[in-house]
Amino acid sequence: KIIVSAGGTPVINPTKQYLGKFTPDWLGSINNSFTYKNVCVSFLIDARIGGSIYSNTNRTGTYTGVLATTLQGRNAANGGLSYYYPGNVSSATAVAIAANANAGPGGETVYQDGNIFKGATADGKANSTILPAQNYYKGFTNVDEQFVYSANFVKLREVKIGYTLPLKFIRRLSMQSATVSVVARNLWIIHKAVPNIDPETAFTNGNAQGLEDLTLPTVRNIGININLKF
């Protein structure tokens, strides 16, 4: 149940609530390799199941309107409601108007980025206060619990492709064996519950475990291994 203030934004419950723990229920991995003649292919899949994280990247991205989810209600094409301010006074309460209206009854400017929080006022009436998209998403971020997500993920952690040179070739170079491999890490997040970030960026050995705070994206690493035996 969401209680909405007179200004049209959610009221924060003053009583603290338990939102989850960071500790996973279990960790697991699958490692396998295949060899055919001189070619060897191996892979490693990691999984973390259980636990929760808080994402400040998603909160800040919502507040500033840079996430794709904040396109909703930006204009009529994205579901925005039409409204005007009586007398063009922006501090006045917005009034709904027909979507095809060009001006308010007093010639007021019509805006089409109106949004209404789903909820009820303290007296039990359905909320009907229209907010411009900017104010809507700023008010939206006052409720931190919606930015708590499952920390679950499944990753293709590593793929390695190696080729062992034929003996007749390496013996000419006075070597016993020679293998060249291409190794790639963090290739693909197969599954995750949190949007826009890598859930692993919330992992730390400090006292802020489970708190992701505007961290940089993880990167894919690709390298070459050369193993020579003389």
C-alpha positions in Angstrom: 0.0 0.0 0.0 1.4 3.4 -1.0 0.3 6.5 0.8 0.7 9.7 -1.2 1.2 13.2 0.3 -0.8 16.3 -0.6 2.0 17.1 -3.1 1.4 13.8 -5.0 4.6 12.0 -3.9 4.9 8.8 -1.8 5.1 9.2 2.0 8.1 7.4 3.5 7.4 5.0 6.3 9.3 6.3 9.4 9.6 2.7 10.7 12.7 1.0 9.4 12.1 -2.2 7.5 14.2 -5.3 6.8 15.0 -5.3 3.1 17.3 -8.2 2.8 20.8 -9.5 3.3 23.9 -9.5 1.1 25.1 -13.0 1.9 24.3 -15.5 -0.9 22.6 -18.8 -0.3 25.1 -20.6 -2.4 27.9 -20.2 -5.0 28.6 -22.6 -7.8 30.6 -23.0 -11.0 30.9 -25.3 -14.0 34.2 -25.9 -15.7 34.7 -28.1 -18.7 37.2 -28.6 -21.6 37.1 -30.3 -25.0 40.1 -31.4 -27.0 40.2 -32.4 -30.6 43.5 -33.2 -32.1 45.7 -30.1 -31.4 42.8 -27.8 -30.4 41.6 -27.4 -26.8 38.5 -25.4 -25.8 37.6 -24.8 -22.2 35.0 -22.6 -20.4 34.1 -21.6 -16.8 30.6 -20.6 -15.7 30.1 -18.9 -12.3 26.8 -18.5 -10.4 25.8 -16.7 -7.3 22.3 -17.3 -6.0 20.7 -15.5 -3.0 21.2 -12.2 -1.3 20.3 -8.6 -2.2 22.1 -5.5 -3.3 21.2 -1.8 -3.3 22.0 0.1 -6.5 22.6 3.8 -6.2 23.4 3.8 -10.0 19.7 3.0 -10.7 18.5 5.5 -8.1 20.6 8.3 -9.4 19.9 7.4 -13.0 16.2 7.6 -12.2 16.5 10.9 -10.4 18.4 12.5 -13.2 16.3 10.9 -16.0 19.1 9.2 -17.9 17.7 5.7 -17.7 15.5 4.3 -20.4 12.8 3.5 -17.8 12.3 7.3 -17.3 11.1 7.7 -20.8 7.7 6.6 -19.6 5.5 9.7 -19.2 8.0 12.1 -20.8 5.5 13.1 -23.5 2.2 12.0 -25.0 3.9 9.4 -27.2 5.3 7.7 -24.1 2.1 7.9 -22.0 2.4 11.4 -20.6 -0.8 13.0 -19.4 -1.9 16.5 -20.6 -2.3 19.2 -18.0 -1.9 22.9 -17.4 -1.3 25.3 -14.5 -4.1 27.8 -13.9 -2.9 31.2 -14.8 0.4 29.6 -16.0 1.5 29.7 -12.3 3.8 26.7 -12.0 3.4 26.6 -8.2 -0.3 26.0 -8.7 -1.8 22.5 -8.7 -1.8 21.0 -12.2 -5.1 20.4 -13.8 -5.8 17.6 -16.3 -7.0 18.5 -19.8 -7.9 16.6 -22.9 -4.9 15.1 -24.7 -5.6 17.1 -27.9 -6.0 20.4 -26.2 -3.8 23.2 -27.5 -4.3 25.6 -24.6 -6.0 25.8 -21.2 -9.3 27.6 -20.7 -7.5 30.8 -20.0 -4.9 30.3 -22.7 -2.5 28.5 -20.5 0.3 26.4 -21.8 -0.5 22.7 -22.1 2.2 20.2 -21.0 2.1 16.5 -21.9 4.6 15.0 -19.4 2.1 14.4 -16.6 2.4 11.4 -14.3 0.4 10.2 -11.3 1.7 8.0 -8.5 -0.4 4.9 -8.0 -1.5 5.1 -4.4 -4.0 6.7 -2.0 -4.1 9.8 0.1 -4.2 9.6 3.9 -8.0 9.7 3.8 -8.2 6.7 1.5 -8.9 8.5 -1.8 -7.1 7.5 -5.0 -4.3 9.8 -5.8 -5.1 12.2 -8.7 -2.3 14.8 -8.4 -0.5 15.2 -11.7 3.3 15.8 -11.6 5.6 16.7 -14.4 7.9 13.9 -15.4 10.9 15.6 -13.7 9.2 15.9 -10.3 7.6 12.5 -10.7 10.9 10.7 -11.0 12.6 12.8 -8.4 9.8 11.9 -6.0 10.1 8.3 -7.1 13.6 8.0 -5.9 12.7 9.0 -2.3 11.7 5.4 -1.7 14.9 3.5 -1.5 13.5 0.0 -1.2 12.6 -0.1 -4.9 16.3 0.0 -5.7 17.0 -3.1 -3.7 17.5 -6.0 -6.1 18.3 -9.7 -6.1 22.1 -10.2 -6.3 21.6 -13.4 -8.4 23.8 -13.8 -11.4 25.1 -16.4 -13.8 28.2 -15.5 -15.8 30.3 -17.0 -18.6 33.5 -16.2 -16.6 36.1 -17.5 -19.0 36.6 -19.1 -22.4 40.0 -20.4 -23.5 40.9 -21.7 -27.0 44.4 -23.2 -27.3 46.4 -24.7 -30.1 49.3 -27.0 -29.6 51.8 -26.8 -32.4 52.7 -30.1 -34.1 55.8 -31.9 -32.8 57.5 -32.0 -36.3 57.4 -28.3 -36.3 58.5 -27.5 -32.7 61.4 -30.0 -32.8 63.0 -27.8 -35.5 63.0 -25.1 -32.9 64.6 -27.3 -30.2 61.4 -27.3 -28.1 59.5 -30.1 -26.4 56.1 -28.5 -26.7 54.5 -25.1 -27.7 50.9 -24.0 -27.1 49.3 -20.7 -28.0 46.0 -19.8 -26.3 43.5 -17.0 -26.5 41.8 -16.3 -23.2 38.8 -14.2 -22.6 37.2 -13.3 -19.3 33.8 -11.7 -18.3 32.4 -12.4 -21.7 28.7 -12.6 -20.9 26.3 -12.1 -18.1 23.9 -15.0 -18.8 21.4 -14.0 -16.2 21.0 -11.2 -13.6 18.2 -9.6 -11.7 19.4 -6.0 -11.4 19.2 -3.8 -14.4 21.8 -1.5 -15.9 24.8 -2.7 -13.7 26.9 -5.7 -13.1 25.7 -7.1 -9.7 29.3 -8.1 -8.9 30.3 -4.4 -8.6 28.5 -4.4 -5.2 31.0 -6.9 -3.9 33.6 -5.7 -1.5 35.6 -6.8 1.5 34.8 -3.6 3.4 31.8 -2.6 5.5 29.7 -1.6 2.4 29.0 -5.0 1.1 25.9 -5.1 -1.1 25.9 -1.3 -1.6 26.6 -0.4 -5.3 27.4 3.2 -5.6 27.9 4.6 -9.1 30.6 2.0 -9.9 32.3 1.8 -13.3 31.1 -1.0 -15.6 33.1 -4.2 -15.6 35.2 -4.9 -18.7 35.9 -7.9 -20.9 39.5 -9.0 -20.9 41.1 -10.8 -23.8 44.7 -12.0 -23.7 47.1 -14.4 -25.3 49.0 -17.1 -23.5 52.2 -18.6 -25.0 53.4 -21.7 -23.2 56.8 -23.0 -24.4 58.6 -26.0 -23.0 62.3 -26.6 -23.9 
